[in-house]
Amino acid sequence: MIRNFKNLDIWKRSRHFVKTLYIVTNNFPSSEKFGLVSQLRRAAVSVPSNIAEGCGRKTEKALSNFLDNAIGSNCEVETQLFLAFDLKMIDKQTMSNLSDEITQIRKMIIGYQKTLNV
């Protein structure tokens, strides 16, 4: 059963997070353009992309696998943000806000995954 990902709050929220992350990483040093900025952005984009791709699959098992990938990318983003914080590219408040949002998105993905019959 193919689902309409555009109706999912987790897809909308993770897509909005990507926009926020792009704005935050615009302030990173230019020397990180092909380093941490690129890694962060790709991992963040992967979250709503995996949700959408999973919704395009025919089985709930396939969807669940893509949601697993989205959770993995979500954790990757959080790790990279901690590194950015350690390197003083983002301040404590920004880190806290982004980390809180990442956690909420992860909880939503896990919650959605639990509704599947796999």
Backbone as ProteinMPNN parsed JSONL, in Angstrom:
{"seq_chain_A": "MIRNFKNLDIWKRSRHFVKTLYIVTNNFPSSEKFGLVSQLRRAAVSVPSNIAEGCGRKTEKALSNFLDNAIGSNCEVETQLFLAFDLKMIDKQTMSNLSDEITQIRKMIIGYQKTLNV", "coords_chain_A": {"N_chain_A": [[0.84, -1.185, 0.0], [0.797, 2.02, -1.042], [1.651, 5.057, 0.441], [0.704, 8.486, 1.06], [3.195, 10.518, 1.508], [3.318, 13.251, 1.829], [1.328, 14.009, 3.5], [2.146, 13.34, 5.997], [3.072, 14.269, 9.254], [5.631, 13.819, 10.283], [7.225, 13.841, 8.008], [6.837, 16.452, 7.105], [7.822, 17.894, 9.299], [10.489, 17.008, 9.474], [11.401, 17.904, 7.058], [11.188, 20.664, 7.398], [13.1, 20.899, 9.378], [15.415, 20.43, 7.892], [15.572, 22.788, 6.397], [16.015, 24.632, 8.474], [18.494, 23.684, 9.38], [20.1, 24.161, 7.145], [20.148, 26.954, 7.182], [21.457, 27.406, 9.642], [23.954, 26.173, 9.129], [24.955, 27.829, 7.2], [26.4, 29.706, 8.515], [28.711, 28.465, 9.253], [32.307, 27.991, 9.17], [33.928, 28.74, 6.059], [35.804, 26.903, 5.348], [34.74, 24.518, 6.044], [32.922, 23.847, 4.151], [33.028, 21.646, 2.367], [33.267, 19.7, 4.166], [32.139, 19.214, 7.253], [29.755, 20.701, 6.888], [28.711, 19.76, 4.448], [28.376, 17.023, 5.09], [26.52, 17.164, 7.237], [24.306, 18.37, 5.983], [23.67, 16.503, 3.96], [23.029, 14.237, 5.494], [20.847, 15.23, 6.945], [19.001, 15.815, 4.894], [18.528, 13.272, 4.085], [16.741, 12.206, 5.938], [13.878, 13.135, 5.599], [13.785, 12.266, 2.977], [14.125, 9.461, 3.054], [11.831, 8.797, 4.462], [9.864, 9.554, 2.609], [10.582, 7.907, 0.428], [10.204, 5.366, 1.533], [7.439, 5.429, 1.907], [6.639, 5.181, -0.666], [6.912, 2.566, -1.241], [5.589, -0.787, -1.568], [5.062, -2.475, 0.579], [4.59, -2.74, 4.151], [6.75, -3.643, 5.54], [8.914, -2.882, 3.92], [8.589, -0.106, 4.085], [9.075, 0.201, 6.828], [11.785, -0.482, 6.904], [12.91, 1.688, 5.51], [12.209, 3.697, 7.267], [13.81, 2.945, 9.389], [16.273, 3.617, 8.24], [15.93, 6.382, 8.107], [15.876, 6.998, 10.826], [18.488, 6.279, 11.484], [19.929, 8.19, 9.966], [19.015, 10.473, 11.232], [20.198, 10.163, 13.757], [22.836, 10.35, 12.941], [22.956, 13.029, 12.109], [22.596, 14.282, 14.592], [24.924, 13.496, 15.958], [26.879, 14.739, 14.372], [26.193, 17.379, 14.807], [26.854, 17.611, 17.504], [29.61, 17.422, 17.215], [30.069, 19.77, 15.771], [29.325, 21.576, 17.733], [31.284, 20.981, 19.68], [33.467, 21.933, 18.299], [32.986, 24.56, 18.382], [31.349, 25.774, 16.484], [28.681, 26.09, 16.655], [26.554, 27.551, 19.103], [25.654, 26.915, 22.588], [22.85, 27.192, 23.046], [21.744, 27.026, 20.46], [22.568, 24.444, 19.825], [21.138, 23.008, 21.749], [18.471, 23.581, 20.995], [18.381, 22.474, 18.376], [19.043, 19.818, 18.917], [16.905, 19.067, 20.55], [14.824, 19.205, 18.676], [15.626, 17.258, 16.837], [15.428, 14.996, 18.458], [12.652, 14.937, 18.918], [11.704, 14.498, 16.315], [12.826, 11.979, 15.835], [11.455, 10.456, 17.765], [8.874, 10.676, 16.722], [9.156, 9.316, 14.288], [9.751, 6.733, 15.192], [7.394, 6.244, 16.59], [5.551, 6.227, 14.467], [6.52, 4.057, 13.068], [5.897, 2.009, 14.819], [3.206, 1.7, 14.382], [2.968, 0.162, 12.202], [2.339, -2.986, 10.593], [4.472, -5.153, 10.953]], "CA_chain_A": [[0.0, 0.0, 0.0], [1.593, 3.236, -1.148], [1.1, 6.117, 1.29], [1.029, 9.852, 0.66], [4.128, 11.052, 2.5], [3.105, 14.693, 2.002], [0.36, 14.189, 4.585], [2.749, 12.922, 7.267], [3.712, 15.315, 10.058], [7.076, 13.56, 10.422], [7.879, 14.281, 6.781], [6.794, 17.92, 7.119], [8.701, 18.398, 10.363], [11.885, 16.744, 9.133], [11.7, 18.803, 5.939], [11.41, 21.977, 8.003], [14.388, 20.825, 10.073], [16.461, 20.586, 6.872], [15.663, 24.223, 6.106], [16.662, 25.249, 9.639], [19.896, 23.273, 9.394], [20.783, 24.897, 6.07], [20.359, 28.32, 7.67], [22.49, 27.348, 10.685], [25.269, 25.827, 8.561], [25.45, 28.961, 6.4], [27.312, 30.463, 9.368], [29.915, 27.69, 9.534], [33.474, 28.468, 8.419], [33.948, 28.311, 4.651], [36.694, 25.745, 5.25], [33.931, 23.321, 6.307], [31.93, 23.696, 3.083], [33.067, 20.286, 1.825], [33.453, 18.816, 5.301], [31.008, 19.039, 8.157], [28.529, 21.282, 6.314], [28.22, 18.817, 3.453], [27.938, 15.82, 5.801], [25.3, 17.496, 7.972], [23.201, 18.617, 5.063], [23.28, 15.251, 3.311], [22.361, 13.374, 6.48], [19.549, 15.833, 7.259], [18.14, 15.627, 3.721], [18.227, 11.847, 4.031], [15.623, 11.846, 6.822], [12.591, 13.186, 4.892], [13.89, 11.489, 1.736], [13.858, 8.06, 3.375], [10.407, 8.691, 4.803], [9.128, 9.612, 1.344], [10.863, 6.712, -0.371], [9.522, 4.245, 2.177], [5.997, 5.53, 1.636], [6.432, 4.782, -2.052], [7.046, 1.106, -1.353], [4.304, -1.483, -1.509], [4.836, -3.228, 1.816], [4.914, -2.068, 5.411], [8.112, -4.048, 5.897], [9.82, -1.999, 3.179], [8.466, 1.201, 4.711], [9.767, 0.126, 8.112], [13.229, -0.446, 6.637], [13.277, 3.067, 5.179], [12.108, 4.462, 8.511], [15.061, 2.64, 10.1], [17.311, 4.448, 7.626], [15.673, 7.768, 8.526], [16.322, 7.092, 12.226], [19.951, 6.273, 11.442], [20.38, 9.507, 9.49], [18.685, 11.401, 12.308], [21.269, 10.008, 14.763], [24.049, 10.871, 12.313], [22.867, 14.492, 12.199], [22.815, 14.693, 15.973], [26.356, 13.319, 16.244], [27.625, 15.782, 13.67], [25.929, 18.643, 15.502], [27.697, 17.61, 18.702], [30.964, 17.748, 16.762], [30.069, 21.207, 15.455], [29.316, 22.259, 19.026], [32.619, 20.794, 20.257], [34.395, 22.771, 17.537], [32.509, 25.925, 18.592], [30.687, 26.304, 15.296], [27.348, 26.471, 17.115], [26.528, 27.827, 20.547], [24.925, 25.963, 23.439], [21.408, 27.323, 22.837], [21.445, 26.47, 19.139], [22.74, 23.005, 19.952], [20.014, 22.507, 22.529], [17.255, 23.667, 20.17], [18.471, 21.505, 17.288], [19.018, 18.478, 19.509], [15.52, 18.82, 20.964], [14.02, 18.955, 17.476], [16.051, 15.946, 16.33], [14.844, 13.992, 19.35], [11.214, 14.871, 18.651], [11.523, 13.857, 15.005], [13.142, 10.557, 16.015], [10.325, 9.858, 18.488], [7.747, 10.592, 15.791], [9.427, 8.24, 13.326], [9.601, 5.478, 15.931], [5.959, 6.088, 16.839], [4.916, 5.835, 13.211], [6.993, 2.707, 12.779], [5.166, 1.075, 15.697], [1.84, 1.498, 13.885], [3.024, -0.726, 11.043], [2.177, -4.415, 10.859], [5.66, -5.895, 10.464]], "C_chain_A": [[0.885, 1.249, 0.0], [0.88, 4.355, -0.383], [1.502, 7.491, 0.747], [1.895, 10.492, 1.748], [3.885, 12.521, 2.783], [2.094, 15.005, 3.099], [0.94, 13.872, 5.962], [3.431, 14.088, 7.992], [5.209, 15.085, 10.207], [7.834, 13.991, 9.175], [7.942, 15.813, 6.753], [7.802, 18.483, 8.121], [10.171, 18.172, 10.023], [12.322, 17.599, 7.944], [11.974, 20.22, 6.452], [12.757, 22.006, 8.735], [15.544, 21.009, 9.085], [16.666, 22.064, 6.566], [16.388, 24.949, 7.241], [18.15, 24.934, 9.652], [20.699, 23.985, 8.306], [21.086, 26.321, 6.52], [21.483, 28.351, 8.704], [23.863, 27.105, 10.068], [25.8, 26.897, 7.61], [26.471, 29.777, 7.18], [28.585, 29.695, 9.728], [31.083, 28.256, 8.727], [33.476, 27.919, 6.988], [34.858, 27.096, 4.45], [35.95, 24.429, 5.485], [32.889, 23.051, 5.216], [31.872, 22.268, 2.547], [33.299, 19.259, 2.926], [32.162, 18.639, 6.07], [29.695, 19.591, 7.589], [27.899, 20.298, 5.326], [27.661, 17.559, 4.114], [26.606, 16.059, 6.521], [24.107, 17.641, 7.043], [22.728, 17.336, 4.388], [22.536, 14.335, 4.269], [20.972, 13.914, 6.81], [18.553, 15.625, 6.116], [17.692, 14.169, 3.624], [17.013, 11.463, 4.877], [14.278, 11.957, 6.096], [12.613, 12.388, 3.589], [13.592, 10.017, 1.976], [12.399, 7.838, 3.764], [9.579, 8.647, 3.521], [9.341, 8.345, 0.524], [10.17, 5.484, 0.216], [8.029, 4.247, 1.91], [5.664, 5.119, 0.206], [6.568, 3.289, -2.281], [5.71, 0.426, -1.102], [4.034, -2.171, -0.188], [5.215, -2.407, 3.046], [6.314, -2.447, 5.879], [9.141, -3.157, 5.197], [9.781, -0.591, 3.772], [9.227, 1.236, 6.032], [11.286, 0.184, 7.938], [13.696, 0.968, 6.3], [13.16, 3.976, 6.404], [13.321, 4.188, 9.397], [16.21, 3.489, 9.558], [17.166, 5.911, 8.043], [16.137, 7.979, 9.964], [17.85, 7.119, 12.283], [20.515, 7.611, 10.997], [20.13, 10.577, 10.536], [19.777, 11.362, 13.388], [22.594, 10.544, 14.231], [24.082, 12.398, 12.399], [23.176, 14.95, 13.621], [24.289, 14.574, 16.362], [27.177, 14.428, 15.608], [27.385, 17.159, 14.292], [26.728, 18.729, 16.802], [29.137, 17.943, 18.337], [31.08, 19.237, 16.435], [30.078, 22.033, 16.738], [30.693, 22.17, 19.683], [33.651, 21.694, 19.593], [33.993, 24.251, 17.57], [31.945, 26.583, 17.333], [29.244, 26.68, 15.594], [27.385, 26.657, 18.631], [25.62, 26.834, 21.273], [23.417, 26.007, 23.189], [20.971, 26.734, 21.497], [21.538, 24.955, 19.177], [21.548, 22.384, 20.67], [18.733, 22.49, 21.705], [17.251, 22.617, 19.063], [18.377, 20.074, 17.81], [17.604, 18.109, 19.957], [14.642, 18.477, 19.755], [14.362, 17.592, 16.866], [15.417, 14.833, 17.156], [13.352, 13.833, 19.089], [10.917, 14.18, 17.321], [11.773, 12.358, 15.122], [11.994, 9.832, 16.727], [9.113, 9.697, 17.573], [7.933, 9.463, 14.78], [9.221, 6.883, 13.997], [8.122, 5.205, 16.212], [5.221, 5.64, 15.592], [5.275, 4.391, 12.864], [6.225, 1.667, 13.601], [3.739, 0.82, 15.23], [1.799, 0.509, 12.716], [2.89, -2.192, 11.464], [3.352, -5.18, 10.242], [6.16, -6.85, 11.514]], "O_chain_A": [[1.631, 1.488, 0.949], [-0.323, 4.569, -0.537], [2.515, 7.629, 0.062], [1.388, 10.946, 2.773], [4.212, 12.998, 3.869], [2.016, 16.139, 3.571], [0.29, 14.112, 6.98], [4.256, 14.797, 7.415], [5.98, 16.043, 10.254], [8.968, 14.459, 9.273], [8.975, 16.394, 6.418], [8.535, 19.426, 7.823], [11.005, 19.046, 10.258], [13.49, 17.972, 7.845], [12.894, 20.888, 5.981], [13.464, 23.014, 8.712], [16.536, 21.666, 9.402], [17.8, 22.536, 6.485], [17.266, 25.776, 6.997], [18.973, 25.814, 9.906], [21.849, 24.366, 8.528], [22.175, 26.834, 6.26], [22.358, 29.216, 8.652], [24.834, 27.761, 10.445], [26.977, 26.872, 7.251], [27.309, 30.458, 6.59], [29.445, 30.222, 10.433], [30.873, 28.925, 7.715], [33.076, 26.781, 6.746], [34.694, 26.349, 3.486], [36.462, 23.355, 5.166], [32.073, 22.138, 5.343], [30.787, 21.741, 2.299], [33.506, 18.079, 2.644], [31.219, 18.001, 5.603], [28.637, 18.998, 7.795], [26.696, 20.043, 5.372], [26.59, 17.083, 3.737], [25.684, 15.25, 6.421], [23.033, 17.096, 7.298], [21.525, 17.107, 4.257], [21.53, 13.728, 3.902], [20.022, 13.142, 6.939], [17.392, 15.295, 6.355], [16.6, 13.879, 3.135], [16.327, 10.49, 4.562], [13.582, 10.948, 5.983], [11.578, 11.889, 3.147], [12.884, 9.391, 1.188], [11.809, 6.81, 3.432], [8.699, 7.799, 3.372], [8.389, 7.778, -0.012], [9.616, 4.664, -0.517], [7.424, 3.194, 1.71], [4.527, 4.751, -0.09], [6.361, 2.804, -3.394], [4.811, 1.007, -0.493], [2.876, -2.43, 0.138], [6.049, -1.504, 2.98], [6.985, -1.655, 6.542], [10.119, -2.729, 5.81], [10.823, 0.042, 3.94], [9.941, 2.197, 6.316], [11.985, 0.82, 8.727], [14.757, 1.397, 6.753], [13.935, 4.921, 6.552], [13.807, 5.089, 10.08], [17.019, 4.013, 10.323], [18.159, 6.592, 8.302], [16.722, 9.013, 10.287], [18.433, 7.893, 13.041], [21.472, 8.112, 11.587], [20.942, 11.486, 10.707], [20.22, 12.405, 13.87], [23.381, 11.123, 14.98], [25.115, 12.985, 12.723], [23.932, 15.901, 13.822], [24.832, 15.46, 17.022], [28.07, 14.989, 16.243], [28.28, 18.004, 14.297], [27.222, 19.799, 17.159], [29.811, 18.667, 19.07], [32.07, 19.881, 16.782], [30.751, 23.06, 16.821], [31.21, 23.168, 20.184], [34.591, 22.16, 20.238], [34.581, 25.082, 16.878], [32.054, 27.795, 17.148], [28.647, 27.488, 14.882], [28.151, 26.001, 19.337], [24.921, 26.031, 20.655], [22.775, 24.959, 23.126], [19.961, 26.036, 21.411], [20.685, 24.262, 18.623], [21.019, 21.357, 20.243], [17.995, 21.505, 21.715], [16.242, 21.95, 18.838], [17.712, 19.227, 17.213], [17.161, 16.976, 19.767], [13.818, 17.564, 19.817], [13.47, 16.864, 16.431], [14.928, 13.846, 16.607], [12.845, 12.712, 19.045], [9.99, 13.376, 17.222], [11.019, 11.556, 14.571], [11.612, 8.729, 16.336], [8.408, 8.691, 17.646], [6.987, 8.745, 14.457], [8.588, 5.993, 13.428], [7.658, 4.072, 16.087], [4.357, 4.766, 15.659], [4.428, 3.614, 12.422], [5.944, 0.571, 13.115], [3.124, -0.167, 15.635], [0.726, 0.076, 12.296], [3.287, -2.572, 12.566], [3.241, -5.769, 9.166], [7.143, -7.556, 11.289]]}, "name": "protein", "num_of_chains": 1, "seq": "MIRNFKNLDIWKRSRHFVKTLYIVTNNFPSSEKFGLVSQLRRAAVSVPSNIAEGCGRKTEKALSNFLDNAIGSNCEVETQLFLAFDLKMIDKQTMSNLSDEITQIRKMIIGYQKTLNV"}
